[in-house]
Amino acid sequence: MKKQLLELLVCPHCLPLEYPLTADSIREQDGDIETGTLKCRNCAALFPIVEGVALLDPFATESQRATNKYETDELVSSYLWSHYGDLLDDAQASHAYATWAAQIRPQGGVALDAGGAVGRFTFAMGGCCDFAIGIDTSLAFIRAARQLMRERFLVVALKDEGLLRQEATIRLPDTWPSERVEFVVANALALPFRKNSIGLFSSLNLVDKVPSPLRHLQEMNRVTRDCDAQFLLSDPFSWSTEAAPVKAWLGGKTEGEFAGKGLANVATLLAEGRDELAPAWRVAAPGHVWWKIRTHSNHYELIRSCFVHASR
Ligand SMILES: C[S@@+](CC[C@H](N)C(=O)[O-])C[C@H]1O[C@@H](n2cnc3c(N)ncnc32)[C@H](O)[C@@H]1O
């Protein structure tokens, strides 16, 4: 983990109180912490840094990791294709990330890509702000993103059919600077960052995957600046009780506070700045993009991800 992140970090266990983390027994090279421990001065919780990866998800358990589909080799390979298929000159590649990137304006400060998976959008944000951080609960995804950041290339075994695999090499363009990005394991519902520390926040295809979508928005709001800030949310709104109970959904139901469609409800919440989302956001006209995930050579999932861009 790049040492410069230390000044942004707070203990995710102690939220909403913010206590800094101090680094103990660190082994570093050229400003990169390879191993060490981050310790909360208040609750004494310890967060290890292992092979350069800071593990800052306060809810993570070994058994969760063992059953998380996003930790599997198949999903890592699927997402590497989804994020970097255009760099492989694959005719089937989706151009969703370029469309999302076109929604944001360049601006100073730090960007945060929540649930950023293997890092494509984090690299895109690194190109339009001073520094971008990708967070995800999947250690396997964060390892793949960091490998790309450090080595600038990664060999991926794409599923062809059954047990057959095709190797492909992803090479990052020179215009995507590794020194302006970092990736850590963290949870979008308890972000280990100070309030008002983020200028640009993205949440792509995440809000329908978390157990508390409103808590995710509130955490976004806590860490983003009160002014000179942007927020991009995109989602297919595939509400499911596997991720969250119906009462926690922000749309997709006929009754209650969040009856109606998810995109419209999120836009209203932001524009009104209620439910701990103040100061209110200016919300631009919504749009959508076709996002694609590859399972194997003959099987792709095509997903309409509906986005809203907000600023304040
Ligand atoms: C559907 S994928 C979207 C990935 C990426 N944002 C994109 O659009 O390509 C959802 C991602 O969110 C991550 N995730 C799920 N729950 C999370 C949470 N509570 N905090 C952070 N990441 C989470 C998953 O590991 C996965 O990488």
The ligand as an SDF file (V2000), in Angstrom:
LIG
                    3D

 27 29  0  0  0  0  0  0  0  0999 V2000
  -21.1860   -6.4170   -9.8880 C   0  0  0  0  0  0  0  0  0  0  0  0
  -19.5310   -6.1360   -9.3860 S   0  0  0  0  0  0  0  0  0  0  0  0
  -19.1540   -4.5540  -10.0930 C   0  0  0  0  0  0  0  0  0  0  0  0
  -17.6750   -4.2960  -10.2220 C   0  0  0  0  0  0  0  0  0  0  0  0
  -17.2630   -2.9450  -10.8360 C   0  0  0  0  0  0  0  0  0  0  0  0
  -17.7030   -1.8290  -10.0530 N   0  0  0  0  0  0  0  0  0  0  0  0
  -17.7500   -2.8410  -12.2400 C   0  0  0  0  0  0  0  0  0  0  0  0
  -18.7860   -2.1820  -12.4650 O   0  0  0  0  0  0  0  0  0  0  0  0
  -17.1420   -3.4090  -13.1300 O   0  0  0  0  0  0  0  0  0  0  0  0
  -19.7310   -5.7830   -7.6610 C   0  0  0  0  0  0  0  0  0  0  0  0
  -18.4110   -5.5940   -6.9500 C   0  0  0  0  0  0  0  0  0  0  0  0
  -18.6490   -5.1010   -5.6430 O   0  0  0  0  0  0  0  0  0  0  0  0
  -17.8570   -5.8090   -4.7130 C   0  0  0  0  0  0  0  0  0  0  0  0
  -18.5590   -5.7120   -3.4310 N   0  0  0  0  0  0  0  0  0  0  0  0
  -19.6690   -6.3660   -3.0200 C   0  0  0  0  0  0  0  0  0  0  0  0
  -20.0510   -5.9310   -1.8040 N   0  0  0  0  0  0  0  0  0  0  0  0
  -19.1650   -4.9590   -1.4480 C   0  0  0  0  0  0  0  0  0  0  0  0
  -19.0340   -4.1080   -0.3080 C   0  0  0  0  0  0  0  0  0  0  0  0
  -19.8810   -4.1830    0.7290 N   0  0  0  0  0  0  0  0  0  0  0  0
  -18.0210   -3.2320   -0.2870 N   0  0  0  0  0  0  0  0  0  0  0  0
  -17.1390   -3.1430   -1.3200 C   0  0  0  0  0  0  0  0  0  0  0  0
  -17.2170   -3.9390   -2.4150 N   0  0  0  0  0  0  0  0  0  0  0  0
  -18.2150   -4.8170   -2.4790 C   0  0  0  0  0  0  0  0  0  0  0  0
  -17.7210   -7.1970   -5.2990 C   0  0  0  0  0  0  0  0  0  0  0  0
  -16.6120   -7.8890   -4.7740 O   0  0  0  0  0  0  0  0  0  0  0  0
  -17.5900   -6.8640   -6.7740 C   0  0  0  0  0  0  0  0  0  0  0  0
  -16.2720   -6.5830   -7.1240 O   0  0  0  0  0  0  0  0  0  0  0  0
  1  2  1  0
  2  3  1  0
  2 10  1  0
  3  4  1  0
  4  5  1  0
  5  6  1  0
  5  7  1  0
  7  8  2  0
  7  9  1  0
 10 11  1  0
 11 12  1  0
 11 26  1  0
 12 13  1  0
 13 14  1  0
 13 24  1  0
 14 15  1  0
 14 23  1  0
 15 16  2  0
 16 17  1  0
 17 18  1  0
 17 23  2  0
 18 19  1  0
 18 20  2  0
 20 21  1  0
 21 22  2  0
 22 23  1  0
 24 25  1  0
 24 26  1  0
 26 27  1  0
M  CHG  2   2   1   9  -1
M  END
$$$$
